[in-house]
Amino acid sequence: MEKQLIYLGDWRRILFGEAPAEFMIEVFFRSLIFYVILIVVMRFMGKRMSGQLTIMEMAVMITLGAIIAPPMQIPDKGMLQGLLVLLCAFIFQRGVNFWAVKSSKVESLLQGEVSVLIKDGRMQMEEMEKAKISKQQLYAVLRNKAIFNLAEVERVYLEACGLFSIYKYDKGDAAKPKAGLSLLPPADEGIQSLLVEIEEDVFVCNNCGNLATTTKTTCDRCGKDAWTKAKNS
């Protein structure tokens, strides 16, 4: 835009930019389309992408970041267009939240559901694959909670918001597995003394944590043939 065409009293340019007033209708539909696309993309990128924010909140934050820059910095972009997009994002967010409150199916579709990543000391590989969580990510979360043996864990949930909920067995729980998969890094030999190998012929699947008394067969839970000696805490 040429310098001589920019002056402070040009309110039409300040409010509408160089586009006609009818362009505001197009801005509304542009906002709606990009809002939906952002939610879909964030949904498919996995729960951990959003962290403590919900997928919709994350989408709105990205939208807001893209909204405010052009009206503030580009002379031929009107302020009203940016304000309309802000208003659209607010209406969409409020509307979707209200819809989700009224319908559990809509809430599940938009936010996702809780994933059970560990059950009774064994990793649920199908759920982890769906949630796009690797074993090393899960190990890091457990080690951060001072858990070094998979057998200590009764349940691990990945919440819809991307947070982990971890529930250990009670010390006096008779149902607690006696041995399990070590979560300690194999390369760190100095810390391996925290766990001891059990004397019995009990082996654990390196892939899912399933226990077995022989290594001559594949794991009946995940189909892998990767065994190691089970360890106690």
N, C-alpha and C positions, 0 to 999 in steps of 0.2 A: 504494500500500500504506500502511495507517495506521501511524503512528509507534509506537503501543503494541504492535503486533504484531511489532516488530523488537527482538530481544534477542540477546545474544551466545551464550547457551547453546542456541539453537534449531538444533541440528545438522542436523535433517532439512531445514529451510529453506535452510541454508547449502549443503548438498550437493545437494539435489534441487530447491530452489526450491518453488514452489507446485504444480508438476506431479507426478503420480504417478510411481512408479519405472518403470512401463511406457513412459513417455514417452522413456526412453533409447533404446528400439528405434526410435522415430520419428526421434529425433535422428540416428541412424546413417544412415537412408535419406535424410533431408534433406541431410546432409553429402555423401552420394554423388551425389545429384541436382545440387546446386550445384557440386560439383567438376567433374562432366562438363560442365555448362553453361558454367562459366568457361573450360575448355579449348577448347570449341567457339568461344566468343566471341573468345578471344585468337587462335585459329587464323585466324579470318576477318578479324581486324583487321590482319593483316600482320606480316611478320617484324620490321620496324623498331620495332614496338610493344614488343617484348620486349627489344630492345637486346642486351646481353651475356648476359642470362638466357635460358634456354630457356622455351618456352611453358608447360610444366608447372611449372617453378619460379616463373614469374610468377603462375600461377593459385594455387599454394600460398601465395605471399606475400600475395595479396589475401585468400585464405581465412583465413589466420592473423590478418590485421589485423581482419577482421570477427569472429573468434572471441573474442578476448581482452577486448573492451570490455564486452559485457553481463554476463558472470559477475563482473567486477571492480566494476562500478558500479551495477547494478540489483539491489535487494534480493531481488526475487522470482525471480531467475534463479540456479539452483544452479550451484556450481562443477563438479560432476561432469559436467554437460552440456557445459560448455566443454572440460573435459579429454577427454571422449569425442570431441568434434569434432577436437581437436588430434591425438588418437591416430588417428582416421580419416584425417585429412590425411596423417599420417606413413605409414600403411599404404598408402594409395592411391599416394603418390609412390614409395615403395619398390617396390610391386607393379608399377606401370606401367614404372618404369625396368628392372626385371628382365625384364618382358615384352618391352620394346623391345630389350634385349640379345639375347634369344633369337630375335627375329623382325625382320628388316630391313624387312619390309612394315609392321609396327606402328610401328617407329621413323620411317619415312617418313611414315606417316599422321599421327602425333602431332606430329612436329617439323618436317615439311616437308623439302624438298630444296634443293640448291644451285641458284640461278638465275644464268644467264649474262647479264649486263646489257650488256656490250660485247664484241664479237668482231671482231678484226682492224680496230680503229679505227672500228667502226660500232655504233651502239646497236641492241639487239635489242628492238624496240618491244613485241612480244607478251609477252616475258618481263618487261619493265618494268611492263606493265599488270597481269600476273598478280601480280607482287610488290608492286603498289601503290606504285611508286617513280616520282616525277616527274622530268623532265629537270633541273629546277633543283636538286633534291636531289642528283642524280648529279653535276651540274656542281660543286656546292659541295664534295662529297667529293673530287673530282679536283683542284680548285684548292687545297684544303687540303694536297694532296700535291705542290704546285708543278707541276701538269700543266695547261697552258693550251691545248693542241691535242689534239683527239680522236685524231689520227693517231699520237700517241705511245703510245697504249694498245693492248696486244695482247689482254688479257682483264681484265674486272672481274666478280668473282663476288659475289653476295649470299649469304652463308652461311646455313644454317638457323637459326643463333642471332641473325641480324640484323646481323652485322658484314660490312664490305666487304673483299674481298681484291683488290688491284690489282697487275697485272703489266704493266710497260712493255716496249716493244721494246728490245733491246740496241742500242747506238749503231752497231755494225757489222752489224746484221741487214739483209740485202739485201731481205727480204720486207716491211720497214717501209714503209707508204704514204708517198709524198713530200709529200702535203698533206692537210689535214683541216679539220674544223670548229673555229672558235675558241671557247674556253670562257670568254673574258673578257667581263665585263659590257659591253654596247654603250654604255651611258650613261657609262662611265668612259673618256673619250677619252685621258686622260693615260697610260694603261697599254697602249694599243693598239699601241705601238711594239715590244712584246715579240714580236709576230707580224708577218710581212710577207706581202702578197699575192703569189702566184706570177705570173710573166709569162705562162705558158701559159693557154689558155682551159680551165681546169679549175674546175668549180663543185662545191659541196657542198650537200647537202640539209640545211636548217636543222632538220628534224624528226628525222632518224636518222643523219646524218653520211655518207651514201652519196655517192660521187664520180661526176661525169658531165662530159661535154665540151660539153653544150648545156643551155639552160634552156627549150627549146621543148617539153618533154615532162614528164610527171609522173615522180616517183621510182619506179623499178621494184621497190623494196624496201618502201616504206611507202605509196605511192600519193599522196603530197603534192606540191604544186607550190609549193615555198618554197625557192628557191635563193639562194645567196650565193657570192661568190668564195672559193675555197679559199685557205688560208694555210699557210705554213710556220712552224715554230718558230724 
